[in-house]
Amino acid sequence: MMEREHVRAATLRQRDGLAPEVRATFSQQIADSVVRWIQSEGFDTVMLYLSMRSEVETHGLLEKLHHAGKQVCAPVVNTDQNRLIPRRIQGSKTELSRHRYGMLEPNNTCPIFPIAQLQLIIVPGIAFDSKGYRLGYGKGFYDRFLTECPHATPIGLAYQIQVVADTYPQRWDVPVKHIFTETDRIDI
Protein backbone atom coordinates (compact mmCIF):
# COMPACT_ATOMS: atom_id res chain seq x y z
CA MET A 1 0.00 0.00 0.00
CA MET A 2 2.84 2.39 0.82
CA GLU A 3 4.35 1.73 -2.63
CA ARG A 4 1.08 2.77 -4.29
CA GLU A 5 0.90 5.98 -2.25
CA HIS A 6 4.53 6.79 -3.05
CA VAL A 7 3.99 6.27 -6.81
CA ARG A 8 0.74 8.28 -6.69
CA ALA A 9 2.34 11.22 -4.84
CA ALA A 10 5.57 11.27 -6.89
CA THR A 11 3.78 11.04 -10.23
CA LEU A 12 1.22 13.67 -9.25
CA ARG A 13 4.06 16.04 -8.30
CA GLN A 14 5.67 15.49 -11.71
CA ARG A 15 2.37 15.96 -13.56
CA ASP A 16 1.53 19.10 -11.59
CA GLY A 17 5.03 20.37 -12.36
CA LEU A 18 4.51 20.40 -16.11
CA ALA A 19 4.07 23.96 -17.38
CA PRO A 20 0.49 24.70 -18.51
CA GLU A 21 1.62 25.36 -22.09
CA VAL A 22 3.46 22.01 -22.16
CA ARG A 23 0.36 20.21 -20.85
CA ALA A 24 -1.75 21.99 -23.50
CA THR A 25 0.61 20.95 -26.32
CA PHE A 26 0.86 17.36 -25.09
CA SER A 27 -2.92 17.14 -24.59
CA GLN A 28 -3.48 18.32 -28.17
CA GLN A 29 -1.05 15.69 -29.48
CA ILE A 30 -2.77 12.97 -27.42
CA ALA A 31 -6.25 14.07 -28.55
CA ASP A 32 -5.23 14.05 -32.23
CA SER A 33 -3.75 10.56 -31.88
CA VAL A 34 -6.83 9.24 -30.02
CA VAL A 35 -9.27 10.64 -32.60
CA ARG A 36 -7.30 9.11 -35.50
CA TRP A 37 -7.27 5.76 -33.68
CA ILE A 38 -11.00 5.93 -32.83
CA GLN A 39 -11.79 6.64 -36.49
CA SER A 40 -9.61 3.75 -37.69
CA GLU A 41 -11.13 1.34 -35.13
CA GLY A 42 -14.69 2.39 -35.93
CA PHE A 43 -15.87 3.27 -32.41
CA ASP A 44 -19.13 5.25 -32.42
CA THR A 45 -19.95 5.56 -28.70
CA VAL A 46 -17.33 6.96 -26.35
CA MET A 47 -17.34 7.79 -22.66
CA LEU A 48 -14.59 10.14 -21.59
CA TYR A 49 -13.63 11.83 -18.37
CA LEU A 50 -13.83 15.61 -18.19
CA SER A 51 -10.36 16.73 -17.16
CA MET A 52 -9.51 18.68 -14.05
CA ARG A 53 -6.34 20.06 -12.51
CA SER A 54 -3.25 18.83 -14.38
CA GLU A 55 -4.86 15.80 -16.08
CA VAL A 56 -4.55 15.29 -19.82
CA GLU A 57 -7.04 17.87 -21.06
CA THR A 58 -10.14 16.32 -22.66
CA HIS A 59 -12.36 19.29 -23.53
CA GLY A 60 -10.68 19.62 -26.94
CA LEU A 61 -11.06 15.85 -27.41
CA LEU A 62 -14.78 16.14 -26.61
CA GLU A 63 -15.18 18.75 -29.35
CA LYS A 64 -13.20 16.66 -31.86
CA LEU A 65 -15.35 13.60 -31.13
CA HIS A 66 -18.56 15.60 -31.56
CA HIS A 67 -17.19 17.02 -34.82
CA ALA A 68 -16.46 13.44 -35.97
CA GLY A 69 -20.12 12.51 -35.33
CA LYS A 70 -19.50 10.28 -32.31
CA GLN A 71 -21.96 9.81 -29.46
CA VAL A 72 -20.08 11.11 -26.45
CA CYS A 73 -20.91 10.79 -22.79
CA ALA A 74 -19.14 11.59 -19.57
CA PRO A 75 -19.59 10.16 -16.09
CA VAL A 76 -21.62 11.63 -13.29
CA VAL A 77 -20.13 10.63 -9.94
CA ASN A 78 -22.84 9.28 -7.66
CA THR A 79 -21.18 9.35 -4.26
CA ASP A 80 -24.24 7.87 -2.51
CA GLN A 81 -23.98 4.66 -4.53
CA ASN A 82 -20.22 4.89 -5.20
CA ARG A 83 -20.70 4.54 -8.93
CA LEU A 84 -20.38 6.35 -12.22
CA ILE A 85 -23.43 7.07 -14.34
CA PRO A 86 -22.76 7.88 -18.01
CA ARG A 87 -24.77 10.79 -19.44
CA ARG A 88 -24.71 11.83 -23.08
CA ILE A 89 -23.37 15.29 -23.89
CA GLN A 90 -25.02 16.79 -26.96
CA GLY A 91 -22.41 19.53 -27.36
CA SER A 92 -23.37 22.54 -25.26
CA LYS A 93 -21.15 23.77 -22.45
CA THR A 94 -24.35 24.67 -20.54
CA GLU A 95 -24.90 20.93 -20.12
CA LEU A 96 -22.02 20.78 -17.65
CA SER A 97 -21.96 21.55 -13.94
CA ARG A 98 -19.23 21.32 -11.30
CA HIS A 99 -19.21 18.33 -8.93
CA ARG A 100 -18.14 18.86 -5.33
CA TYR A 101 -14.94 16.90 -6.12
CA GLY A 102 -14.05 19.73 -8.53
CA MET A 103 -14.56 18.18 -11.94
CA LEU A 104 -17.18 19.09 -14.51
CA GLU A 105 -19.88 16.54 -15.25
CA PRO A 106 -23.05 16.36 -17.34
CA ASN A 107 -26.07 17.85 -15.59
CA ASN A 108 -29.53 16.31 -15.30
CA THR A 109 -30.63 17.62 -18.70
CA CYS A 110 -28.22 15.13 -20.30
CA PRO A 111 -29.84 11.73 -20.92
CA ILE A 112 -28.45 8.70 -19.09
CA PHE A 113 -26.56 6.60 -21.63
CA PRO A 114 -27.08 2.81 -21.60
CA ILE A 115 -23.90 1.08 -20.39
CA ALA A 116 -24.46 -1.79 -22.82
CA GLN A 117 -24.05 0.63 -25.76
CA LEU A 118 -20.63 1.95 -24.69
CA GLN A 119 -17.85 0.84 -27.02
CA LEU A 120 -14.91 2.83 -25.68
CA ILE A 121 -14.19 4.21 -22.20
CA ILE A 122 -11.44 6.80 -21.78
CA VAL A 123 -10.28 6.74 -18.18
CA PRO A 124 -8.15 9.20 -16.22
CA GLY A 125 -5.20 8.21 -14.10
CA ILE A 126 -2.34 9.57 -12.09
CA ALA A 127 0.03 6.75 -13.09
CA PHE A 128 -0.10 3.84 -15.55
CA ASP A 129 2.19 0.84 -15.90
CA SER A 130 3.11 -1.25 -18.96
CA LYS A 131 0.53 -3.90 -17.99
CA GLY A 132 -2.27 -1.32 -18.30
CA TYR A 133 -2.91 -0.92 -14.59
CA ARG A 134 -3.58 2.57 -13.33
CA LEU A 135 -3.53 4.56 -10.16
CA GLY A 136 -6.34 7.07 -9.79
CA TYR A 137 -7.31 9.17 -6.83
CA GLY A 138 -8.05 6.04 -4.78
CA LYS A 139 -11.86 5.95 -4.68
CA GLY A 140 -12.24 3.01 -7.10
CA PHE A 141 -15.05 4.55 -9.19
CA TYR A 142 -13.54 3.56 -12.55
CA ASP A 143 -12.51 0.04 -11.52
CA ARG A 144 -16.06 -0.68 -10.34
CA PHE A 145 -17.52 0.86 -13.51
CA LEU A 146 -15.21 -1.06 -15.86
CA THR A 147 -16.33 -4.38 -14.34
CA GLU A 148 -19.90 -3.41 -15.39
CA CYS A 149 -18.70 -2.87 -18.99
CA PRO A 150 -16.61 -5.90 -20.00
CA HIS A 151 -17.71 -5.41 -23.64
CA ALA A 152 -16.22 -1.88 -23.85
CA THR A 153 -12.56 -1.13 -24.55
CA PRO A 154 -10.90 0.92 -21.79
CA ILE A 155 -8.01 3.23 -22.69
CA GLY A 156 -5.93 5.64 -20.65
CA LEU A 157 -4.59 9.08 -21.47
CA ALA A 158 -1.31 10.08 -19.85
CA TYR A 159 1.72 12.26 -20.27
CA GLN A 160 4.81 10.11 -20.79
CA ILE A 161 6.02 11.03 -17.28
CA GLN A 162 2.94 9.25 -15.88
CA VAL A 163 4.01 5.87 -17.28
CA VAL A 164 5.78 4.13 -14.40
CA ALA A 165 7.44 0.76 -13.86
CA ASP A 166 4.80 -0.54 -11.45
CA THR A 167 1.50 0.72 -10.00
CA TYR A 168 1.33 -2.22 -7.56
CA PRO A 169 -2.15 -3.28 -8.71
CA GLN A 170 -4.69 -4.74 -6.35
CA ARG A 171 -6.84 -7.74 -7.22
CA TRP A 172 -9.88 -5.59 -8.14
CA ASP A 173 -7.97 -3.22 -10.44
CA VAL A 174 -9.04 -3.35 -14.09
CA PRO A 175 -6.31 -2.66 -16.68
CA VAL A 176 -6.75 -0.52 -19.77
CA LYS A 177 -6.04 -1.99 -23.23
CA HIS A 178 -4.06 1.00 -24.55
CA ILE A 179 -2.33 4.05 -23.08
CA PHE A 180 -2.01 7.13 -25.26
CA THR A 181 0.82 9.55 -24.49
CA GLU A 182 2.20 12.54 -26.36
CA THR A 183 4.85 10.28 -27.93
CA ASP A 184 3.11 6.97 -28.62
CA ARG A 185 0.40 4.42 -28.01
CA ILE A 186 1.24 1.62 -25.59
CA ASP A 187 -0.70 -1.52 -26.48
CA ILE A 188 -1.24 -3.93 -23.63
Disulfide bonds with the S-S distance in Angstrom:
none
